[in-house]
Amino acid sequence: MLYRENGQFKTNYRADQQIFPIAQDRWAMLLLLAVAFALVPMLASDYLFRAVLIPFAIMALAALGVNILVGYCGQISLGSGAFMAVGAYGAYNFIARIDGMPLLLALILGGLCATLFGILFGLPSLRVKGLYLAVATLAAQFFSDWMFLRIKWLTNDSPSGSVTVSHPSVFGIPIESAPAKYLFCMLILVLMSLLAKNLVRGAIGREWMAIRDMDVAAAVIGIRPMYAKLSAFAVSSFVIGVAGGLWGIVHLGTWEPAAFSLEMSLRLLFMVIIGGLGSIMGAYFGAAFIVVLPIFLNQFLPALFGLFGVEISTAGASHAELMIFGALIVWFLIVEPHGLARLWSTGKQKLRLWPFPH
């Protein structure tokens, strides 16, 4: 009864094509943003910020970038961790080598470094696709690991590849406390999500989806596959690179190449699959699932085994966590291959028609 469109008339094309055409969606989004930016910083604990909220914001941004490439353009990538590493080390080098380099500008320049890196490893997409493209992008992961361990100039002559960025600030405001880091990451996430939403709704987004659905037919109707694929790699790599800079500088502070390993790439791919391919909302759902579930299982499993008088070790809880995590991923692929975003859209559609039969 509350989720109705009665009386909401669209008198022009602009109103019909807005991001949230239903008034209830607009009000719900404004309420959600108010809670995220005003209420959460006042109520959340330091542990909640550092363990859940900040990682969620950064991972959602990275998953958003992966979804542009994998979900909207259909180009499978296993090198997302490498793009994050290039963005993080690129931003670090600009901060370390240029006095007074603003953090925001360093993140953008790090994202541009990741863009060039992504275009370079996106060139094989012009000739191969599917599993072969996944293997080609996997090469980016191994190349970045070698590059940041062996080329000492990139890590400021650090023997282990470990680097540190201390006392980050934006416009003179220090980004050191947990609430400040959370607000900064959330602000970038919201801006990037708005940018991505408008891109996928525009002409370039339609080109990406045409290439994803049938690249031969897209070429026949005049879409240039080279431009569409490389632009998807460029935009995706930029967003992932900015997320990598946030992960290294804002979240970790001190990191090494192992922080952006193949496990990170697989985790981002799982976020997109679980959240929903080709959906901006799916990036949020997938990031929440991947970030929150391990913490929940880590707290829940010892308590569950304790009810039966069985004491589980830390290693046992970790192994059980991985088993449950893998089983849930397989379950999602079988039961709902379109991810949590499809469940969300189906639920909204049912609310629009309730209580009438559908």
C-alpha positions as CSV (number, residue, x, y, z in Angstrom):
1,M,0.0,0.0,0.0
2,L,2.9,2.4,0.7
3,Y,4.9,1.6,-2.4
4,R,2.5,2.9,-5.0
5,E,2.9,5.2,-8.1
6,N,-0.7,6.5,-8.1
7,G,-0.7,10.2,-8.8
8,Q,3.0,10.4,-9.8
9,F,2.6,11.7,-13.3
10,K,5.6,12.3,-15.6
11,T,5.1,15.3,-17.8
12,N,8.4,15.3,-19.7
13,Y,11.1,12.9,-20.8
14,R,13.6,14.2,-18.2
15,A,11.3,13.4,-15.3
16,D,10.7,9.9,-16.7
17,Q,14.4,9.2,-17.1
18,Q,15.6,10.3,-13.6
19,I,17.6,7.9,-11.6
20,F,14.8,7.4,-9.0
21,P,11.5,7.9,-10.9
22,I,9.4,6.7,-8.0
23,A,9.0,9.3,-5.1
24,Q,9.3,6.6,-2.4
25,D,12.7,5.6,-3.8
26,R,13.9,9.2,-3.7
27,W,12.8,9.7,-0.1
28,A,14.2,6.3,1.0
29,M,17.6,7.1,-0.6
30,L,17.7,10.6,1.1
31,L,16.9,8.9,4.4
32,L,19.6,6.3,3.9
33,L,22.2,9.0,3.0
34,A,21.1,11.0,6.1
35,V,21.6,7.9,8.3
36,A,25.0,7.1,6.7
37,F,26.4,10.6,6.9
38,A,24.8,12.0,10.1
39,L,23.6,9.2,12.4
40,V,26.3,6.5,11.9
41,P,29.3,8.7,12.7
42,M,27.7,9.6,16.0
43,L,26.6,6.1,17.1
44,A,29.2,3.6,15.6
45,S,32.1,2.4,17.7
46,D,35.7,2.6,16.6
47,Y,35.7,-1.2,16.1
48,L,32.7,-1.0,13.8
49,F,34.3,1.7,11.8
50,R,37.6,-0.1,11.3
51,A,36.3,-3.6,10.9
52,V,33.1,-3.2,8.9
53,L,32.1,0.3,7.7
54,I,35.4,1.6,6.2
55,P,36.2,-1.8,4.5
56,F,32.6,-2.0,3.2
57,A,32.8,1.5,1.6
58,I,36.1,0.8,-0.1
59,M,35.2,-2.7,-1.2
60,A,31.8,-1.5,-2.6
61,L,33.7,1.1,-4.6
62,A,36.1,-1.6,-6.0
63,A,33.2,-3.9,-6.7
64,L,31.5,-1.1,-8.5
65,G,34.5,-0.8,-10.8
66,V,34.6,-4.6,-11.4
67,N,30.9,-4.6,-12.2
68,I,31.4,-2.0,-14.9
69,L,33.8,-4.3,-16.7
70,V,32.4,-7.7,-15.9
71,G,28.7,-7.0,-15.4
72,Y,28.0,-4.3,-17.9
73,C,30.6,-5.0,-20.6
74,G,30.9,-8.8,-20.1
75,Q,34.7,-8.8,-20.0
76,I,35.9,-11.3,-17.4
77,S,38.8,-10.0,-15.3
78,L,40.9,-11.6,-12.6
79,G,43.3,-8.7,-12.3
80,S,41.3,-6.4,-10.1
81,G,43.8,-6.7,-7.3
82,A,46.6,-5.6,-9.6
83,F,44.6,-2.4,-10.6
84,M,44.1,-1.7,-6.9
85,A,47.8,-2.1,-6.3
86,V,48.7,0.3,-9.1
87,G,46.3,2.9,-7.8
88,A,47.6,2.6,-4.3
89,Y,51.3,2.7,-5.2
90,G,50.7,5.4,-7.8
91,A,49.0,7.6,-5.2
92,Y,51.8,6.9,-2.8
93,N,54.5,7.9,-5.2
94,F,52.8,11.2,-6.0
95,I,52.5,11.9,-2.3
96,A,56.1,10.9,-1.5
97,R,57.8,12.6,-4.4
98,I,55.8,15.9,-4.7
99,D,55.8,18.2,-1.7
100,G,52.3,19.3,-0.7
101,M,50.5,16.9,-3.0
102,P,46.8,16.9,-1.9
103,L,45.4,13.5,-1.0
104,L,42.4,13.8,-3.3
105,L,44.6,14.7,-6.3
106,A,46.9,11.9,-5.5
107,L,44.0,9.4,-5.5
108,I,42.8,10.7,-8.9
109,L,46.3,10.5,-10.3
110,G,46.7,7.0,-8.9
111,G,43.4,6.1,-10.6
112,L,44.8,7.4,-13.9
113,C,47.9,5.2,-13.5
114,A,45.5,2.3,-13.0
115,T,43.6,3.4,-16.1
116,L,46.7,3.2,-18.2
117,F,47.6,-0.2,-16.7
118,G,44.1,-1.5,-17.3
119,I,44.1,-0.3,-20.9
120,L,47.4,-2.1,-21.5
121,F,46.1,-5.4,-20.1
122,G,42.7,-4.8,-21.8
123,L,44.2,-4.9,-25.3
124,P,43.9,-8.8,-25.4
125,S,40.2,-8.3,-25.1
126,L,40.2,-7.1,-28.7
127,R,41.2,-10.6,-29.8
128,V,40.2,-13.1,-27.1
129,K,37.3,-13.4,-24.7
130,G,35.9,-15.6,-22.0
131,L,38.4,-17.9,-20.2
132,Y,41.2,-16.8,-22.4
133,L,40.6,-13.1,-21.4
134,A,40.5,-14.1,-17.8
135,V,43.9,-15.7,-18.1
136,A,45.2,-12.6,-19.9
137,T,44.0,-10.4,-17.1
138,L,45.4,-12.8,-14.5
139,A,48.8,-12.0,-16.0
140,A,48.3,-8.4,-14.7
141,Q,48.1,-9.8,-11.2
142,F,51.4,-11.6,-11.4
143,F,53.1,-8.7,-13.2
144,S,52.1,-6.2,-10.6
145,D,53.4,-8.5,-7.8
146,W,56.7,-8.8,-9.6
147,M,56.8,-5.1,-10.4
148,F,56.3,-3.8,-6.8
149,L,58.7,-6.3,-5.3
150,R,61.5,-5.9,-7.9
151,I,61.4,-2.3,-9.1
152,K,62.6,-0.5,-6.0
153,W,62.0,2.9,-7.3
154,L,58.2,2.3,-7.2
155,T,58.4,1.6,-3.4
156,N,60.9,4.3,-2.6
157,D,63.7,1.7,-2.2
158,S,61.8,-0.4,0.3
159,P,63.4,-3.9,0.3
160,S,60.1,-5.7,1.1
161,G,57.8,-3.4,-1.0
162,S,56.2,-2.1,2.2
163,V,55.3,1.6,2.2
164,T,53.7,4.0,4.6
165,V,51.6,7.2,4.2
166,S,51.2,9.0,7.5
167,H,48.9,11.9,8.5
168,P,46.7,12.1,5.4
169,S,44.5,15.2,5.1
170,V,42.0,16.7,2.7
171,F,41.9,20.5,2.4
172,G,43.8,20.8,5.6
173,I,41.3,18.5,7.5
174,P,43.2,15.5,8.9
175,I,41.8,12.1,7.9
176,E,43.2,10.1,10.8
177,S,40.2,9.3,13.1
178,A,37.9,6.4,12.2
179,P,34.8,8.6,11.6
180,A,36.8,11.0,9.4
181,K,38.1,8.1,7.3
182,Y,34.6,6.6,7.1
183,L,33.0,9.9,5.9
184,F,35.7,10.5,3.3
185,C,35.4,7.0,1.9
186,M,31.6,7.2,1.8
187,L,31.7,10.6,0.1
188,I,33.9,9.2,-2.7
189,L,31.7,6.1,-2.9
190,V,28.5,8.1,-3.4
191,L,30.1,10.4,-6.0
192,M,31.6,7.5,-7.9
193,S,28.2,5.6,-7.8
194,L,26.4,8.6,-9.2
195,L,29.0,8.9,-12.0
196,A,28.8,5.2,-12.8
197,K,25.0,5.2,-12.8
198,N,24.9,8.0,-15.3
199,L,27.5,6.4,-17.4
200,V,25.7,3.1,-17.7
201,R,22.4,4.9,-18.5
202,G,24.0,6.8,-21.3
203,A,25.2,6.0,-24.8
204,I,28.5,4.5,-23.6
205,G,26.7,2.2,-21.2
206,R,24.4,1.0,-23.9
207,E,27.5,0.2,-26.0
208,W,29.0,-1.8,-23.1
209,M,25.8,-3.8,-22.7
210,A,25.5,-4.4,-26.5
211,I,29.1,-5.8,-26.5
212,R,28.2,-8.0,-23.5
213,D,25.1,-9.4,-25.1
214,M,26.4,-10.0,-28.6
215,D,29.5,-8.3,-29.8
216,V,29.1,-9.4,-33.5
217,A,25.6,-7.9,-33.7
218,A,26.9,-4.7,-31.9
219,A,29.6,-4.3,-34.5
220,V,27.0,-4.7,-37.3
221,I,24.9,-1.9,-36.0
222,G,27.9,0.5,-35.8
223,I,29.3,0.0,-32.3
224,R,33.1,0.0,-32.3
225,P,34.2,-3.0,-30.2
226,M,37.7,-1.6,-29.6
227,Y,36.4,1.7,-28.2
228,A,33.7,0.0,-26.1
229,K,35.9,-2.6,-24.6
230,L,38.9,-0.4,-23.9
231,S,36.7,2.4,-22.5
232,A,35.1,-0.2,-20.1
233,F,38.6,-1.3,-19.0
234,A,39.6,2.4,-18.6
235,V,36.6,3.4,-16.5
236,S,36.7,0.2,-14.5
237,S,40.4,0.4,-13.8
238,F,40.1,4.1,-12.7
239,V,37.4,3.3,-10.1
240,I,39.3,0.3,-8.9
241,G,42.5,2.3,-8.7
242,V,40.9,5.0,-6.6
243,A,39.6,2.2,-4.3
244,G,43.1,0.8,-4.1
245,G,44.4,4.2,-3.0
246,L,41.8,4.4,-0.3
247,W,42.5,0.9,0.8
248,G,46.2,1.5,1.2
249,I,46.4,5.1,2.3
250,V,43.2,5.6,4.3
251,H,42.4,2.1,5.6
252,L,45.7,0.3,6.0
253,G,48.2,3.2,6.2
254,T,51.1,0.8,5.8
255,W,50.9,-1.9,3.1
256,E,52.9,-4.2,0.9
257,P,52.1,-6.0,-2.5
258,A,50.6,-8.9,-0.6
259,A,47.7,-6.7,0.4
260,F,46.5,-6.7,-3.2
261,S,47.1,-10.4,-4.0
262,L,45.1,-12.8,-6.2
263,E,42.8,-13.4,-3.2
264,M,41.7,-9.8,-3.4
265,S,40.9,-10.2,-7.1
266,L,38.8,-13.3,-6.4
267,R,37.0,-11.6,-3.5
268,L,36.0,-8.7,-5.7
269,L,34.8,-11.1,-8.4
270,F,32.7,-13.0,-5.8
271,M,31.2,-9.7,-4.7
272,V,30.0,-8.9,-8.2
273,I,28.6,-12.4,-8.7
274,I,26.8,-12.6,-5.3
275,G,25.6,-9.0,-5.4
276,G,24.4,-9.1,-9.0
277,L,26.1,-8.7,-12.4
278,G,25.2,-5.5,-14.2
279,S,23.7,-3.7,-11.2
280,I,25.1,-0.7,-9.3
281,M,23.1,-1.8,-6.2
282,G,24.7,-5.3,-6.6
283,A,28.1,-3.8,-5.7
284,Y,26.8,-2.7,-2.4
285,F,25.0,-6.0,-1.6
286,G,28.1,-8.0,-2.6
287,A,30.5,-5.9,-0.6
288,A,28.2,-6.1,2.5
289,F,28.0,-9.9,2.1
290,I,31.7,-10.4,1.7
291,V,32.8,-8.0,4.5
292,V,30.2,-8.8,7.1
293,L,29.8,-12.6,6.7
294,P,33.4,-13.5,7.9
295,I,33.1,-11.3,10.9
296,F,29.6,-12.7,11.8
297,L,30.9,-16.3,11.3
298,N,33.9,-15.6,13.4
299,Q,31.7,-14.5,16.3
300,F,28.8,-17.0,15.7
301,L,30.7,-20.3,15.2
302,P,32.5,-20.4,18.6
303,A,29.2,-19.5,20.3
304,L,27.3,-22.2,18.4
305,F,29.9,-25.0,19.1
306,G,29.9,-23.8,22.8
307,L,26.2,-24.6,23.1
308,F,27.1,-28.3,22.5
309,G,30.1,-28.2,24.8
310,V,32.6,-28.3,22.0
311,E,35.5,-25.8,22.0
312,I,36.6,-24.8,18.5
313,S,40.1,-23.5,17.9
314,T,40.9,-20.3,16.0
315,A,42.2,-22.4,13.0
316,G,39.2,-24.6,13.1
317,A,36.8,-21.6,13.1
318,S,38.8,-20.1,10.1
319,H,38.5,-23.4,8.1
320,A,34.8,-23.7,8.9
321,E,34.3,-20.1,7.9
322,L,35.9,-20.8,4.5
323,M,33.8,-23.9,4.0
324,I,30.6,-22.1,4.8
325,F,31.6,-19.1,2.6
326,G,32.3,-21.4,-0.4
327,A,29.1,-23.3,0.1
328,L,27.1,-20.1,0.2
329,I,28.7,-18.9,-3.0
330,V,27.8,-22.1,-4.8
331,W,24.3,-21.9,-3.4
332,F,23.8,-18.4,-4.7
333,L,25.1,-19.4,-8.2
334,I,22.6,-22.3,-8.3
335,V,19.5,-20.7,-6.7
336,E,19.9,-17.0,-7.7
337,P,22.5,-16.6,-10.4
338,H,21.5,-13.0,-10.9
339,G,22.5,-12.1,-7.3
340,L,21.0,-10.3,-4.4
341,A,20.2,-7.3,-6.6
342,R,17.7,-9.4,-8.5
343,L,16.0,-10.5,-5.3
344,W,15.8,-6.8,-4.3
345,S,14.3,-5.8,-7.6
346,T,11.8,-8.7,-7.5
347,G,10.7,-7.7,-4.0
348,K,10.2,-4.1,-5.1
349,Q,8.1,-5.3,-8.0
350,K,5.9,-7.4,-5.8
351,L,5.4,-4.4,-3.4
352,R,4.3,-2.3,-6.3
353,L,1.5,-4.8,-7.1
354,W,0.6,-6.0,-3.6
355,P,-2.0,-7.1,-2.6
356,F,-3.2,-7.9,-6.1
357,P,-2.3,-11.3,-7.6
358,H,0.9,-11.3,-9.8
